[in-house]
Amino acid sequence: MNEGKNLSVIFVGLFLDKKGEFRINSVVAQFECDGIKGMYLRSEQFDVDYCEKFSEYIFNNSGSGPSRVIDPVGFYWASDLAKIKTSKNTKWSDPKTAERNPNVRLAKLPIDLCGHKDVLDFLQNEGNEDRSYYCSKCNDHLPEEYPCKHAWWCEDRNEMSTPGNRFKSCRCEACKPKT
């Protein structure tokens, strides 16, 4: 993670799970950088999943770049520094999830940060910084470092694969259907 000047969490994407609990699914942090033409803002995007098996958040830095407008999906908290595009964006693939998670800006973050200064500090101290994958057999998001018995590493795509997301275009030995 970039330790730029004045790092601050400006956006937290949330969703209500099947149990009715809020879970974090994305975080955007913004910081100042010293460039050729002076100071400018950059942001870092973190993808976040919750792992039921280990009762922890799994997060990874999925990208960074110039500070940009955020188009939220579902519930979210945003600081005054965030540039939010207000739309009726509903990119949920499951209609029940979409119904449970309308686009609503929350005034207060509904997550207990356990005394940490912000969401990123909470994730770094209480979560697992790793890429995650979803296993439909386990019905859970899992960290790549602890694969379930259904998962395998796809050499072609450089990521975990499971029976529910087998890559048809993949030619590696691990992804070939067993006959």
C-alpha positions, 0 to 999 in steps of 0.5 A: 500500500502506498504511504502517501501524504494525508492518506484517508479512506474516502469510500466504503462499499457495503452489502447486506448478506443473507443473515442481514449483516453489513459486510465490506466489499470495497474500500477507496483510499486517497492520498497526496503525491508530489509530482512534476507539476506539484501535488496531486491526488491519487487513490487506491482501490481495495477489493474485500470479501468476507470468509465465513470459514475463517470469520475474517475479511480478505482484501487486496489492493486491486488498483490505483490511479488518479482520484476519480468519480466513484459509481457505488453499487448498494449501500456505501459510506463516503467522506466529503472528499469522495466524488460520487456519481449518483445513479441507479446502478444495480450491478448485482447478478443475483436479483435477491441480493439486488433487492436487499442492497439498494443504492443508499448513502449511509451517514455512519459506517455500520461496522465495528472497527474494534478501536482502529482509526479507519477501515483500512487500519481495521482490515490491515490489523484484523483481516487477511491481505490476500487475493480471494476466490469463491467456491460454489461447493463451499459457498464461501470466499476463501483466501488463495493461500488456503485453498479448499479441497475443490480448488486448483491453481489455473496456470493459464489464467494465474488464479484459483479455479473451482468447479463452479468457475472452470475456465472453458477456454483454459488449456492447462492440465489442471482445468481439463475436465476429468473423464 
